[in-house]
Amino acid sequence: MDAVIDDSPTQLVIAGAGTGKTTTLVGKVRHLIEHDGLDPRRILVISLTNNTVEDLKGVLTAEFGRSHGVNVMTIHALGNRITGGRPCVGAVKARLLGEICDDLFQSDRRSAREFLLFVDELRKTQFTDTSLNGRQIRMRGLRAVADALFECGFGCEYTAPVYTENERSPGYITAQLPGGRVFKAFSDDNNVVAAGRNPAAAWSLLEDRGVPVDRLNANDLASNVLSAWGNRIPDAFGNMISRCKCTGTTVSDLRKRNEDNPPYMRETLTQMLDLLDKVWDLYSVVCVDKGLTDYDDMVIQSARALDAGLMLSFAFDAVLIDEYQDVSRILVDLVTSLRRSMGFKLFCVGDDWQSIYSFSGGDVWQMLEFESVWGEWGPISIRRIEQTYRSPQQIVDVAARFVSRNPVQQRKSIRGLPPVSPPPVQLLPVSNDKEIPRMIANRLEHIDPGESVFIIGRARSDLYALGYGSGQFKFEGSAGSMDVMFRRWDVD
């Protein structure tokens, strides 16, 4: 309530998870309309994604009725409104980048080699289980053999291992070779295991098994990898370009930063930056030729137009920003330009503990340095809402201990609901997959037999790990999910 009735020209409300952030935001809208007399059509609420915008629209409709008139939109929609609705690259962005990459890799051998290096780096970070052929193969030895096959122009099919009460079988790959021959390699083969430790062993295995080992040239291999990986490569380039735009970073800036890296990293990153530079330039040219703009340029160009004196046919008396912890630099730049032309009140709600969009340009520093960012508009009010209604105190304490290790944050003391018994959070440490069934079985023994339990694994193979050992777990289910039946030892 204090945050809602606060009349400061610039406000930041730091609201912990489950503390009533949306309630506060809607309450502020009501106060602006009913107490301050603002026209709802001159109030703008900004949220980060289309989904959260729709959620807010639903809440406002429930609060004020369908004809409430408050503007609710993403920052990109605002940019599009300011620039006059130029066609957006939108859903065709991945296709455009894919076509650009394919043309580049087919025609330029250096770019093809840089791309293969780029894919290798992606596989060390984001796609650790993915073969060059685009398939997820979790077992390292099989993945090395699949890579070698693909470098020779052969695809393969992967069959995952089976660990159930009644069956134990290793994973394997199958490839069709010239002359109708079929190649198979099993994960428990000693040569495949060796390939997991040393990829060169995969090539020896292929030669020993009579597989033609003529490697494709870099151009053809790069094109094949691009095709096999689908939109994952175009999306990766698109995300890098978008992140650079959102943070105001150029390739030249990245090259300067790379100079501080050790030599063994510098050479690899130099080649990757050369490739990004070429793809970004070609993407910009294609967008200009086709008369398209992307979401980031909508925001950047809008701010520039306002700074250059663009006159708008609409105005706002108050702007409210949701999820402020994940705003990007270009969002703040646009709101700054808009505020200089309109002079509206600003109300921001967020929680730096919940910042999750740094990968796409979200910059929590905009929140941590809130006063310096918005200081030119006079007094600033910063308030905290610290009573959560979402979790008992045990969960709050665990989360707070973890987050508090970050030295760069807005300090807060979250209060939860009364403690519950048994504790809702428990860590079960294991040293290998074979210990998983015993640890989970011990935990399940203390749960009422009538309760349902939802088990989540990073991959299906994580659930298969329950098949090790005593046979207390049995699997039933379809492709999308499975039932895991647990047999208590004291029940016939």
Secondary structure, 3 states (H helix, E strand, C coil): CHHHHCCCCEEEEEECCCCCHHHHHHHHHHHHHHCCCCCHHHEEEEECCHHHHHHHHHHHHHHHCCCCCCEEEEHHHHHHHHHCCCCECHHHHHHHHHHHHHHHHHHCHHHHHHHHHHHHHHHHHCCCCECCCCCECCCHHHHHHHHHHHHCCCCCEEECCEECCCCEECCEEEEECHHHCEEEEECCCHHHHHHHHCCHHHHHHHHHCCCCCCCCCHHHHHHHHHHHCCCHHHHHHHHHHHHHHHHCCCHHHHHHHHCCCCHHHHHHHHHHHHHHHHHHHHHHHHHHHHCCECHHHHHHHHHHHHHCCCCCCCCCCEEEECCHHHCEHHHHHHHHHHHHHHCCEEEEEECHHHCCCHHHCECCHHHHCHHHHHHHHCCEEEEEECEEEEEEHHHHHHHHHHHCCCCCCCCCCCEEECCCCCCCCCCCCCCCHHHHHHHHHHHHCCCCCCCCCCCCCCCHHHHHHHHCCCCCEEEEECCCCEEEEECCCCCC
